[in-house]
Amino acid sequence: MKNYRFPILSLCLLFMVGCFVMENTFPSIAPGTWRGVLQLVPRQQIENEKGEPLPELVNLKMEEITEGELPFIFEVTYTNEKDFYIEIINGAERIKLDEIKTGKDKKTGNDTLFVDIPEYDSYIRADYDAGVIAGNFYVPSRGDNYKIPFIARYGQGHRFTLLKKEPSTDLTGKWEVTFGVDGNDPYPAIGEFKQEGNHLTGTFRTETGDYRFLEGTVQGDKIYLSTFDGSHAFLFEAKATDKDNLIGSFRSGTHYRTTWEAKRNPAVTLADPNELTFLKEGFDKISFSFENPEGKTISLDNPEYAGKVKLVQIFGTWCPNCRDETEFLTAYLKNNPNEDLAVVALAFEKYKDADRNNQAVKRYRDKMEVPYEMVVAGSFDKKEAAKALPMLNHILSYPTLIFIDRNDEVRRIHTGFNGPATSKYTDFKEEFGTFVQTLLGEK
C-alpha cells in the first residue's frame, strides 16, 4: 500500500448530531471499530411480487431504523505501520478481508480504498477521509451495473440502533417460518434465535441451505436482523403481533424482497436433505466431463478416480452456503488424509462469458486453498444446470453433495448445507464423517 498521510481533521459527520475531533496517526484507514451501512432501495411500502401493496405490512412503522439501510460492523487491524486487514462481524462470525489497496484519485485528489473479495468475485470501491468511508459495493456477476451504495463511520459499535426499548417478548427458540407468503412460490424455513435483552442473533434454515450468521436487535415489538458476508446482503424486519407470532419483510440486496411470517414451534422440522435429490429411473451412476480452469478434462472415468470413494460437490463461487461447505470439505481432507477419497466440484456460474467463469473458479480455488479439482459445469440457472447432470431429478440447491462408492454407485445425495450458524452443523459433521468412513471401509 502507498503511504498517504492526512492532517488532524475536525469532522462533523453527515446524519449525526454534533462534532468530534479525530486524530489519525496511521497512513490510511483508522484502526478499530467501524459501522458500515449498505443503502438498499428505499421502500415507501411493502409490495408483493406483482407490485401490489400489502396493507397489513405497510403499517409496521419500523421507526427505530432508517428505511432501507442494512447495517454491519467491521474492525480494521494493522499488521505493521502501513498494512491492514478488515474483519466483518456478524454475531459469532468474523470474515477476514485482506486483499486491500489504497491510493489517490488523480481527478479528485481523494484518498481511495479498494477491498477485493475474490471468493465471491465482488469488491468495495470507496473514498475515505479520517472517520468516513463512502463508495459502493459491487457484484459483477449480477451485472456490470449492480452496485449498492456503502458508507462507514469510525468509532460506532451499534448495529441497528442505540435505543433499548423493552422487548415485548423473548424470541429465543425455534420458529416455524414461511417466506414468500405474498407470492406464488412460498417456501418453509425454521428460525433459530437467541435473545439476550435487546440483542438478537440466529439464522433461518431452509431446505436448500441457511441464511448464515444474523445479528440484530429487538425494540419493543419490532425485530431487526442483518448480515453482510461479501456476497449476500440480507435485511430482515418484523413485528411481533403477539408473543408467539411474527410478520415481516426480507430483502436481499437491491434485487429481491418478499414477506414472511412465523409462529413459535419448538417441534418444527424440514424435509430430510438426503431425500430431496435422487437419480432418475433408468440411471445408475453419475457421469460428466468438464475442463478445469487450466484446460484439463475432468471426468469420474479418469484413471485417478478408479476404485475410490468420490464426493461430487455441486456449487457456485457466488454462494456463501457453498463456501461454508467448501471450507468444511477442505478441512476434512486436511484432517483426514486418505488416498482412497476424492472430491470433484462442479461450479455453476453467473457470467455468460466462459473465460470470466473460469477466472472466478480459479480465484475461488486459489484463495481458499482448495485441494481438489474444480470445473465450470454450466449456468447457475437451475433449469439450465440440470442439463449438465440429466441423471438427477433436478438441481434444487447450491450446494448439493453426491456420495459415490468405490464401485461408482451413488449411495447418497445431500441437498443444501446446514452451516456453522445453525444448530444442525455438528450433527452434519458427525453424520458425514461416519458415512464417509463406512464407504471407505467397503471393498
Secondary structure, 3 states (H helix, E strand, C coil): CCCCCCCCEEECCCCCCCCEEECCCCCCCCCEEEEEEEECCCCCCCECCCCCECHHHHCCCCCCCCCCEEEEEEEEEECCCCCEEEEEEECCEEEEECEEEEEECCCCCCEEEEEEECCCCEEEEEEEECCEEEEEEECHHHCCCCEEEEEEEECCCCCCCCCCCCCCCCCCEEEEEEECCCCCCCEEEEEEEEEECCEEEEEEEECCEECCCEEEEEECCEEEEEEECCCCEEEEEEEEEECCEEEEEEEECCCEEEEEEEEECCCCCCCCCCCCCCECCCCCCCCCEEECCCCCEEECCCHHHCCCEEEEEEECCCCHHHHHHHHHHHHHHHHCCCCCEEEEEEEEECCCCHHHHHHHHHHHHHHCCCCCEEEEEEECCHHHHHCCCCCECCCCCCCEEEEECCCCCEEEEEECCCCCCCCCHHHHHHHHHHHHHHHHHCC
